[in-house]
Amino acid sequence: DVDPIMMTASVMLQDGIVSMWLPLVGVVDELPLDLVLKSPAKSAIYVLGFLLLAFMTCGAMSLGSQLCPAAASSTILSAASMSLGYALQTLLHNEVPELLTLSGALLMLLAVALMALARKLYSEPSAGPGTNPETRSRSESADVPGE
């Protein structure tokens, strides 16, 4: 078992390194630093708020992943990420996703759900004879090492 706090700290450290690296290599354009210098207290509150939000998000995802089976976790995470992402895109940017985008998201969700279903179906023990150790005869049990 890995401590959720350790996993959260690892994710946040990696996220922070990449977030600082992207503007330096020119992948993203940063806002002018004048905005931070005009109101440092407000900027500090925003940074602390987003840091707290990111820590809580990472912690909840880490803890939830440990408490929930991997198949269910991946299905729930995919569904929540895509639906909330597209909803926020529509609300904040007034940009409705295109039909092709929604179709792709639906296919991705379907693929994750089918993988989870397949894993569940193939991981169930078969009901054939000799699979339950309590119902096997003593001679069959003697052939199995470790029993």
N, C-alpha and C positions, 0 to 999 in steps of 0.2 A: 504494500500500500504506500502510495506517495501522498505526502501532506498537501492538501489543496492550497495552502498558503505558499508552499514552495513552488507548486506548478503555476500559480497566479503570478508570483514574483518573476518567474522565468519568462512567462509570456509577456508581461509588462516590460521587462528589460529588453527583450528582443524587439518589441513594438516601438519602444522609445528610441533604440538605436537606429532602426529603419526610418522612423519619423524624422530624426535629425539628419540622416544621411541623404534622403530624397531631395531636399532643397539644395544641398551642397553640390549634387551632381546635375542639377537642372531638370529633374524629372517633373517637379511641381514648382509653381510660382508662389512665393510667400507674399503675404500682405506687407505693406510698408511698416517698418518698426516705429514710425511716428505715432501710430495708433496706440501702441503700448506705452510710449513715453508720455503721451498726453494724459492718460489716466492709469497710473501704475496700480492703484488700489483695485480698481475695477478689473484690470487685466489679471491681477493676482487672484482675485475671487473666481474669475472664469477658469483660470488654469487649475486652481484647487478643486473647483466643482467638476471639471472634466476629468481630473485625475481620480477623484473619488468615484465618479460614475464608471470610469474604466476599470478601477480596482474592483468595484462591486460586480460589474459585468463579468470580468474574468473569474472572479471567485465563485460566482453563481454557476457559471458554465463548468468550471472545474469540479465543483462539488456535485452538481447535477450529473455530470458524466460519470462520476464514481458511484453514484447512487442508482443510476438507471442503466439498464443493459445497453450495450453499444449500438445495437440495431435500432432500438427505440430512440436513443439519444440522437443518432445521426438523422433520423427521420424528422424528429421534432425540431432540431436545430436548423435543418434545411428549410423546413416549412416556415418556421418563424422568421428566419433571416430573409428569405425571399419575399414573403408577404409583407413584413414590416418595411423592408427596403423599398418595395414598389409603392406601398401606401405613403411613406414619407416623401418619396420622389414626386408623387402626385400632389400631396398637400403642400410641400415646401417650395417646389419648383414649378408647379402647375404644368407638369410634363407627364402625360398619361403614357404608360408603356405601350409599345406597339404590339400588334397581334402576334408577330413573330417572337418578340421577347417573352410575352406571356406563354406562348406555346412551348418555347424552350424551357422556361421555368417549370411548367407543368410536367414536361417530359423528364426533367431532372428529378423532380419530386417523385414521380412515378418510378423512376429507376432506383432511387434510394429505398422507397417502400418495397419494391419487388426484391431487392437484395436482402432487406431485413426479413421479408417473408420466406425467401429461399433459405436463408440461414436458419430460421426457426424450424422449417419443415425438415431440413436435412440434419439438424442437430438432435431431434427427438430420437430416443432409443427405439429400435425396432421391437415388435412384440413377438418375435419368433421364439422357438423353444431354446432354452439354454441361456437366455439373456438375463434372466433374473436369478441372482445367486441363491436366493432362498428356495427356489423351486428345483434347482439342479440336484441330481443325485450325488451321494458322497463320492462315488467313483469319478464323476465328471469333475468335481471340485478338486480332487487330488491331482488331476492333470494340469490344473491352472497354477502357475507359480505365484507365490505370494499369498496364497489363501491357506 
